[in-house]
Amino acid sequence: MAENIISELRQILQDVIAPDLKSLGMKMDGLQRQFELSQKATEAQLEAFRTEQTAFRSEMNAFRAEMRAEFQAQRNMLQNEVLRETSPIRERLASLEAHSAQS
C-alpha cells in the first residue's frame, strides 16, 4: 500500500510539476535568446553611434581647420590693408621729418 501511495505521488508529480518545469525551461530558453538578440542589437547601435561620433569629430576638426585658415587669411588681408593705408602716411611723415631736420 505504501508503494502504491509513493507510486501515485510520483505520477502526480510527473503529471503536474514536470510539464510546468518543462514549460518554464522553454520560456527561460526563449528569454535567453531574446536577451542575446537584444544585446547584439544594442552593441550594433552603440558601434553605429561610435562611428557617427568619429565622423562628426572629423567634420568638426575639418571645419575648425577651415575656420582657422579663413581667420588667418582675413588677418593677413587686414594687415596688408593697414600697411597699404599707412604707407603714404609714413612716407609723408618721413618727408616732414627730413624737411624739419634740414631746417
C-alpha positions in Angstrom: 0.0 0.0 0.0 2.8 2.4 0.8 4.3 1.6 -2.6 1.0 2.5 -4.2 0.9 5.8 -2.4 4.5 6.6 -3.4 3.8 5.5 -7.0 0.7 7.7 -7.1 2.6 10.6 -5.7 5.3 10.2 -8.3 2.7 10.0 -11.0 1.0 13.2 -9.7 4.4 15.0 -9.6 5.2 13.9 -13.1 1.8 14.9 -14.4 1.6 18.2 -12.6 5.1 19.6 -12.0 7.1 18.1 -14.8 5.1 19.9 -17.6 5.3 23.1 -15.7 9.1 22.7 -15.3 9.5 21.9 -18.9 7.4 24.9 -19.9 9.4 27.2 -17.6 12.6 25.8 -19.1 11.4 26.6 -22.6 10.4 30.1 -21.5 13.8 30.6 -20.0 15.5 29.5 -23.2 13.3 31.9 -25.2 14.1 34.7 -22.8 17.8 33.9 -23.1 17.7 34.1 -26.9 15.7 37.3 -26.7 18.2 38.8 -24.4 21.1 37.8 -26.6 19.4 39.3 -29.7 18.7 42.5 -27.7 22.3 42.7 -26.6 23.6 42.2 -30.1 21.2 44.9 -31.4 22.3 47.3 -28.6 26.0 46.6 -29.4 25.3 47.3 -33.1 23.6 50.6 -32.2 26.5 51.5 -30.0 29.0 50.8 -32.7 27.0 52.8 -35.2 26.9 55.7 -32.7 30.6 55.5 -32.2 31.1 55.6 -36.0 28.9 58.6 -36.3 30.6 60.3 -33.4 34.0 59.7 -35.1 32.7 61.1 -38.4 31.3 64.1 -36.6 34.6 64.7 -34.8 36.4 64.6 -38.2 33.9 67.0 -39.7 34.3 69.4 -36.8 38.1 69.2 -36.9 38.0 69.9 -40.7 35.6 72.8 -40.0 37.9 74.2 -37.3 40.9 74.0 -39.6 38.9 75.7 -42.4 37.8 78.5 -40.0 41.4 79.0 -38.7 42.6 79.3 -42.3 39.9 81.7 -43.1 40.6 83.8 -40.0 44.3 83.8 -40.8 43.6 84.9 -44.4 41.4 87.7 -43.0 44.2 88.8 -40.6 46.7 88.8 -43.4 44.3 90.8 -45.7 43.7 93.3 -42.8 47.4 93.7 -42.1 48.1 94.3 -45.8 45.3 96.9 -45.9 46.6 98.6 -42.8 50.1 98.7 -44.4 48.7 100.0 -47.7 46.7 102.7 -45.9 49.5 103.8 -43.5 52.4 103.6 -46.0 51.7 107.1 -47.6 51.4 108.5 -44.1 54.7 107.1 -43.1 56.3 108.4 -46.3 54.9 111.9 -45.7 56.0 111.7 -42.0 59.5 110.7 -43.1 59.5 113.6 -45.6 58.4 116.1 -43.0 61.0 114.8 -40.5 63.7 115.1 -43.2 62.5 118.6 -44.1 62.4 119.5 -40.4 65.9 118.2 -39.8 67.2 120.3 -42.7 65.7 123.5 -41.3 
